[in-house]
Amino acid sequence: MTVPAQPNLKLINAPDYREAYANSVQMRVNVWDFFMVFGTLQQQTETQVEIRNFQGIYLSPQQAKALLGLLQQNIAGYESAFGEIKLDPRMNPTGPVH
């Protein structure tokens, strides 16, 4: 099976394009799409955490899987260059990642 040639890409930022820092991502999944909500987490007190959400992004299942592949590839490269990324052992892998 022959893989078709990749087209030339021209990247253009829309007028409302923006960049922001997120240290919180929540995800909801249904049969049609993946919905990711990005925000910033701030610890108010020892027992109180505040998350300010600023952007929600819908992805098709195909785009979500393509994103997974890109993340795996780039994390492997990062860890190869800088060492293993350690996660807080208290984080529950089935819950939200902040």
TIDO-293656 format. One record per residue: residue number from 0; x negated, y negated, z of N, C-alpha, C, CB in turn. Coordinates in pm, 1 decimal, always signed. Glycine has a CB too. Layout:
    k        nu        nv        nw       cau       cav       caw        cu        cv        cw       cbu       cbv       cbw
  NUM         X         Y         Z         X         Y         Z         X         Y         Z         X         Y         Z
...
//
This chain:
    k        nu        nv        nw       cau       cav       caw        cu        cv        cw       cbu       cbv       cbw
    0     -84.0    +118.1      +0.0      +0.0      +0.0      +0.0     -88.2    -124.0      +0.0     +95.4      +0.0    +121.3
    1     -60.4    -216.6     -86.8    -138.8    -338.4     -99.6     -77.2    -449.4     -15.8    -148.8    -381.3    -246.5
    2    -162.8    -517.9     +58.8    -117.7    -630.6    +140.1    -118.8    -754.8     +52.4    -207.9    -650.0    +267.0
    3      -6.8    -828.4     +44.6      -4.4    -948.0     -40.1    -101.0   -1053.6     +12.1    +137.5   -1005.7     -47.6
    4    -152.6   -1133.7     -80.4    -245.6   -1241.4     -44.9    -174.3   -1344.9     +41.3    -304.2   -1308.1    -172.1
    5    -246.6   -1400.5    +136.7    -190.5   -1504.2    +222.4    -177.2   -1634.7    +142.7    -279.1   -1525.2    +348.7
    6     -66.1   -1705.4    +158.5     -51.7   -1834.2     +89.3    -138.4   -1940.2    +155.1     +95.5   -1879.5     +88.5
    7    -167.8   -2046.1     +79.5    -236.9   -2160.9    +137.8    -138.6   -2232.8    +228.8    -292.8   -2257.3     +27.0
    8    -182.7   -2267.5    +348.6     -96.8   -2334.8    +445.1    -131.8   -2481.9    +454.7    -108.1   -2269.0    +582.2
    9     -29.9   -2563.8    +464.3     -47.6   -2705.6    +491.9     +28.5   -2733.6    +621.0      +3.4   -2796.6    +372.0
   10     -41.9   -2765.7    +727.0     +19.9   -2792.2    +856.2     +51.7   -2940.7    +868.2     -72.0   -2746.6    +971.6
   11    +176.6   -2969.7    +899.5    +222.0   -3107.7    +914.8    +294.3   -3118.0   +1048.3    +315.2   -3151.6    +795.8
   12    +255.2   -3213.3   +1130.2    +324.9   -3237.2   +1257.0    +449.3   -3321.2   +1230.6    +231.5   -3307.9   +1360.1
   13    +563.8   -3274.8   +1280.5    +688.7   -3349.7   +1269.9    +676.8   -3478.2   +1352.0    +809.9   -3263.8   +1318.1
   14    +758.4   -3578.3   +1321.9    +752.0   -3704.1   +1398.7    +772.9   -3684.1   +1548.9    +856.1   -3801.3   +1346.5
   15    +850.7   -3582.1   +1587.7    +874.9   -3559.0   +1730.0    +779.6   -3456.6   +1790.6   +1016.9   -3513.6   +1750.9
   16    +672.2   -3421.2   +1719.2    +571.3   -3328.3   +1771.6    +511.1   -3384.1   +1899.5    +460.2   -3302.2   +1666.8
   17    +486.5   -3293.4   +1995.1    +420.9   -3334.9   +2119.8    +341.5   -3217.4   +2175.3    +525.4   -3385.5   +2224.7
   18    +246.2   -3247.7   +2258.0    +168.9   -3147.0   +2330.2    +187.2   -3173.7   +2478.4     +16.9   -3149.8   +2289.7
   19    +189.9   -3065.9   +2556.0    +206.2   -3080.2   +2700.2    +140.8   -2960.7   +2767.7    +356.9   -3091.7   +2739.6
   20    +106.9   -2977.8   +2893.0     +50.1   -2872.4   +2975.3    +163.6   -2800.8   +3047.4     -53.4   -2929.6   +3076.5
   21    +159.1   -2667.3   +3049.2    +256.6   -2587.9   +3123.4    +182.5   -2486.5   +3209.3    +356.2   -2516.8   +3027.3
   22    +222.8   -2476.2   +3335.2    +170.2   -2370.2   +3420.8    +284.9   -2283.0   +3471.8     +90.3   -2430.0   +3539.4
   23    +398.6   -2292.3   +3403.8    +513.5   -2208.3   +3434.0    +583.3   -2172.7   +3303.6    +611.2   -2279.5   +3532.0
   24    +612.8   -2045.0   +3285.8    +690.7   -1998.7   +3170.9    +791.6   -1897.7   +3221.6    +599.1   -1936.6   +3059.7
   25    +916.8   -1921.6   +3192.0   +1021.2   -1824.8   +3222.2   +1073.1   -1771.3   +3089.5   +1136.8   -1888.6   +3307.7
   26   +1116.0   -1646.5   +3086.2   +1162.2   -1587.2   +2961.5   +1295.0   -1516.9   +2982.2   +1058.2   -1489.5   +2906.3
   27   +1382.8   -1536.2   +2885.7   +1509.1   -1463.5   +2878.8   +1513.5   -1393.7   +2743.8   +1632.9   -1559.0   +2898.4
   28   +1564.6   -1272.3   +2741.7   +1566.7   -1192.1   +2619.8   +1707.6   -1139.9   +2596.7   +1465.3   -1074.8   +2628.3
   29   +1750.8   -1144.7   +2472.1   +1873.8   -1076.3   +2434.1   +1849.1   -1006.4   +2300.6   +1994.8   -1176.4   +2424.8
   30   +1949.7    -946.0   +2244.2   +1931.5    -866.0   +2123.9   +1886.4    -950.6   +2004.4   +2060.6    -793.7   +2090.2
   31   +1915.9   -1079.7   +2003.4   +1884.4   -1163.6   +1888.4   +1756.6   -1244.6   +1903.0   +1997.0   -1255.7   +1862.8
   32   +1717.9   -1280.3   +2025.2   +1601.5   -1367.4   +2038.0   +1538.3   -1362.2   +2176.3   +1640.2   -1508.8   +2006.0
   33   +1420.7   -1422.6   +2182.9   +1347.5   -1444.6   +2306.7   +1353.4   -1595.1   +2331.8   +1197.5   -1390.8   +2298.4
   34   +1382.8   -1633.9   +2455.5   +1390.8   -1775.4   +2491.0   +1289.1   -1801.9   +2600.7   +1535.3   -1815.3   +2537.0
   35   +1192.4   -1887.9   +2572.5   +1088.5   -1923.2   +2670.2   +1110.5   -2066.7   +2714.8    +945.2   -1905.2   +2610.2
   36   +1105.8   -2087.4   +2845.4   +1119.9   -2220.2   +2904.0    +987.0   -2255.8   +2969.5   +1238.2   -2225.5   +3007.7
   37    +927.1   -2364.9   +2923.2    +797.9   -2410.3   +2973.6    +817.8   -2524.0   +3072.4    +706.6   -2454.8   +2857.9
   38    +735.0   -2524.5   +3176.2    +744.7   -2629.2   +3276.8    +615.6   -2641.3   +3355.6    +860.9   -2602.0   +3370.7
   39    +619.4   -2729.3   +3453.0    +506.3   -2745.8   +3544.0    +553.1   -2711.9   +3684.7    +448.3   -2891.1   +3537.5
   40    +472.7   -2633.0   +3751.6    +501.0   -2586.9   +3887.2    +420.6   -2671.9   +3983.8    +467.4   -2435.2   +3904.4
   41    +485.8   -2719.7   +4087.6    +417.3   -2794.3   +4193.3    +459.9   -2737.3   +4327.4    +448.8   -2947.2   +4185.0
   42    +361.5   -2703.4   +4409.1    +388.3   -2652.9   +4544.2    +415.7   -2773.3   +4633.1    +267.9   -2566.8   +4599.8
   43    +539.6   -2784.8   +4681.5    +578.3   -2897.4   +4765.9    +534.5   -2874.8   +4911.0    +730.3   -2919.4   +4759.0
   44    +559.6   -2754.1   +4960.7    +517.8   -2714.4   +5095.0    +474.3   -2568.0   +5084.4    +634.5   -2734.3   +5202.5
   45    +436.0   -2509.8   +5196.5    +392.9   -2370.0   +5195.6    +503.1   -2276.1   +5146.4    +348.4   -2328.5   +5335.1
   46    +627.4   -2313.3   +5170.3    +739.3   -2226.1   +5133.4    +827.9   -2284.0   +5023.1    +823.5   -2198.1   +5254.8
   47    +797.1   -2401.8   +4971.8    +881.8   -2467.8   +4872.5    +801.1   -2495.2   +4744.9    +940.2   -2600.1   +4929.6
   48    +850.5   -2443.6   +4633.9    +788.3   -2466.6   +4503.5    +890.5   -2535.3   +4414.2    +737.9   -2332.5   +4439.1
   49    +845.6   -2634.9   +4339.5    +932.8   -2706.1   +4246.2    +881.2   -2684.4   +4104.6    +939.7   -2858.5   +4280.2
   50    +970.3   -2646.0   +4014.4    +935.5   -2629.2   +3874.0   +1015.0   -2730.0   +3793.0    +963.2   -2483.8   +3825.4
   51    +945.6   -2812.0   +3716.8   +1010.4   -2909.5   +3628.5    +998.5   -2858.3   +3485.5    +946.0   -3052.7   +3643.0
   52   +1107.9   -2808.3   +3431.2   +1108.8   -2757.2   +3294.5   +1115.8   -2872.8   +3195.8   +1226.9   -2660.7   +3273.1
   53   +1039.8   -2861.5   +3085.5   +1040.0   -2968.5   +2987.5   +1063.7   -2922.1   +2844.0    +911.4   -3041.0   +2994.5
   54   +1057.5   -2791.8   +2817.7   +1077.0   -2747.0   +2679.0   +1125.6   -2604.1   +2675.7    +947.0   -2759.9   +2598.4
   55   +1226.8   -2577.5   +2595.3   +1274.1   -2442.6   +2570.7   +1249.1   -2407.4   +2424.8   +1424.2   -2428.8   +2606.3
   56   +1198.8   -2287.4   +2400.0   +1166.0   -2243.4   +2263.6   +1230.8   -2108.2   +2239.0   +1011.0   -2235.3   +2241.9
   57   +1305.3   -2097.2   +2130.0   +1362.4   -1969.5   +2087.3   +1270.8   -1906.6   +1984.4   +1505.1   -1988.1   +2029.5
   58   +1246.3   -1775.8   +1998.1   +1168.7   -1699.3   +1899.7   +1250.0   -1578.0   +1856.9   +1030.2   -1655.4   +1958.0
   59   +1238.2   -1543.1   +1729.4   +1297.2   -1417.4   +1684.4   +1215.1   -1303.8   +1744.7   +1300.9   -1408.2   +1527.0
   60   +1271.0   -1182.6   +1751.9   +1190.9   -1070.1   +1801.8   +1062.0   -1050.7   +1721.5   +1273.3    -941.6   +1798.1
   61   +1066.8   -1074.9   +1591.7    +947.6   -1059.9   +1508.0    +841.2   -1164.5   +1543.7    +985.4   -1071.6   +1359.2
   62    +883.2   -1289.1   +1563.4    +787.8   -1393.3   +1601.7    +733.5   -1368.7   +1741.2    +853.3   -1531.3   +1594.8
   63    +816.1   -1317.4   +1832.1    +768.5   -1286.2   +1967.2    +660.5   -1178.8   +1961.3    +885.4   -1239.9   +2057.3
   64    +681.8   -1076.9   +1876.9    +581.5    -970.6   +1864.9    +453.8   -1023.5   +1799.5    +637.8    -852.3   +1783.3
   65    +467.5   -1110.7   +1700.8    +349.7   -1171.9   +1638.3    +274.5   -1257.8   +1740.5    +391.2   -1257.8   +1515.5
   66    +348.1   -1331.1   +1825.3    +284.8   -1411.1   +1930.5    +210.8   -1321.9   +2029.0    +389.4   -1495.7   +2004.4
   67    +270.9   -1208.1   +2065.3    +204.0   -1112.7   +2153.8     +69.7   -1070.9   +2095.6    +292.5    -989.1   +2177.0
   68     +66.8   -1037.8   +1966.7     -58.8    -998.5   +1903.3    -162.7   -1109.4   +1906.3     -33.7    -956.8   +1760.6
   69    -120.1   -1233.4   +1879.2    -212.9   -1346.6   +1883.3    -266.4   -1369.8   +2023.8    -144.5   -1472.9   +1832.4
   70    -178.5   -1359.2   +2123.0    -222.5   -1377.3   +2261.4    -320.7   -1268.1   +2302.1    -102.1   -1377.9   +2356.4
   71    -290.8   -1141.9   +2268.5    -381.9   -1032.4   +2302.9    -518.7   -1053.4   +2238.7    -322.8    -897.4   +2258.7
   72    -520.4   -1091.6   +2113.2    -646.7   -1113.5   +2041.7    -726.0   -1228.0   +2104.8    -619.8   -1143.6   +1892.7
   73    -659.2   -1337.5   +2134.7    -729.8   -1453.2   +2189.8    -770.3   -1433.2   +2334.7    -643.8   -1576.3   +2178.2
   74    -691.0   -1362.1   +2413.5    -730.8   -1332.7   +2551.7    -851.6   -1240.4   +2551.9    -613.9   -1268.6   +2630.9
   75    -853.1   -1141.4   +2463.8    -969.9   -1052.3   +2455.0   -1095.4   -1132.2   +2420.6    -946.4    -941.5   +2349.0
   76   -1084.2   -1224.5   +2326.7   -1198.8   -1308.8   +2291.3   -1242.6   -1398.1   +2405.3   -1165.7   -1393.6   +2171.4
   77   -1146.5   -1456.0   +2476.2   -1177.3   -1541.3   +2590.9   -1249.8   -1462.0   +2698.2   -1049.3   -1603.6   +2648.3
   78   -1195.9   -1343.0   +2731.7   -1256.7   -1261.8   +2836.6   -1393.8   -1210.7   +2794.4   -1165.9   -1144.5   +2872.1
   79   -1412.7   -1186.3   +2667.2   -1544.0   -1144.5   +2617.8   -1646.4   -1256.4   +2637.0   -1535.7   -1104.4   +2468.6
   80   -1602.6   -1379.4   +2617.7   -1693.6   -1493.7   +2629.9   -1710.8   -1540.6   +2774.3   -1643.1   -1608.5   +2545.4
   81   -1603.4   -1537.4   +2853.8   -1606.1   -1601.6   +2985.3   -1580.8   -1508.4   +3102.8   -1505.9   -1709.7   +2988.5
   82   -1547.1   -1383.3   +3078.2   -1519.1   -1290.1   +3186.8   -1370.0   -1268.3   +3204.7   -1579.8   -1340.4   +3316.1
   83   -1338.8   -1167.1   +3283.5   -1199.9   -1126.9   +3303.8   -1116.5   -1238.3   +3366.0   -1193.7   -1003.3   +3391.5
   84    -996.8   -1255.5   +3315.6    -900.5   -1348.0   +3373.8    -830.0   -1273.0   +3486.8    -797.5   -1401.6   +3265.7
   85    -840.5   -1324.0   +3606.3    -780.9   -1258.5   +3722.7    -644.1   -1320.9   +3752.2    -874.7   -1270.1   +3846.8
   86    -547.3   -1235.5   +3782.7    -414.8   -1281.3   +3822.4    -397.0   -1262.6   +3971.7    -305.1   -1206.3   +3745.2
   87    -316.0   -1344.9   +4031.0    -284.6   -1334.4   +4172.6    -216.6   -1199.4   +4196.8    -193.5   -1453.0   +4219.3
   88    -271.0   -1115.6   +4284.4    -213.4    -981.2   +4307.6     -72.1    -988.7   +4365.7    -303.6    -900.3   +4402.5
   89     -31.3   -1102.6   +4418.6    +103.2   -1114.8   +4473.7    +209.1   -1131.8   +4364.3    +109.1   -1232.1   +4570.0
   90    +162.5   -1158.0   +4242.2    +258.4   -1178.7   +4132.4    +324.2   -1045.8   +4097.7    +188.1   -1239.6   +4006.7
   91    +455.1   -1047.2   +4087.6    +532.0    -930.6   +4050.8    +544.2    -928.0   +3899.2    +671.7    -931.1   +4119.0
   92    +494.9    -823.8   +3831.1    +496.3    -825.2   +3685.3    +636.4    -826.3   +3624.1    +421.9    -706.9   +3634.4
   93    +739.1    -795.4   +3701.3    +874.3    -797.0   +3647.9    +943.1    -929.7   +3671.1    +955.4    -686.5   +3708.8
   94    +883.2   -1017.8   +3748.4    +943.5   -1146.4   +3778.5    +885.1   -1256.4   +3691.9    +925.0   -1180.1   +3924.8
   95    +921.1   -1381.3   +3719.9    +868.2   -1492.0   +3640.3    +719.2   -1510.0   +3663.9    +942.3   -1621.6   +3672.8
   96    +650.3   -1553.2   +3559.8    +508.6   -1585.1   +3569.4    +496.6   -1735.7   +3573.2    +426.9   -1524.4   +3450.7
   97    +433.1   -1786.6   +3678.8    +417.6   -1931.2   +3695.3    +272.5   -1967.9   +3678.0    +469.3   -1977.9   +3832.9
//
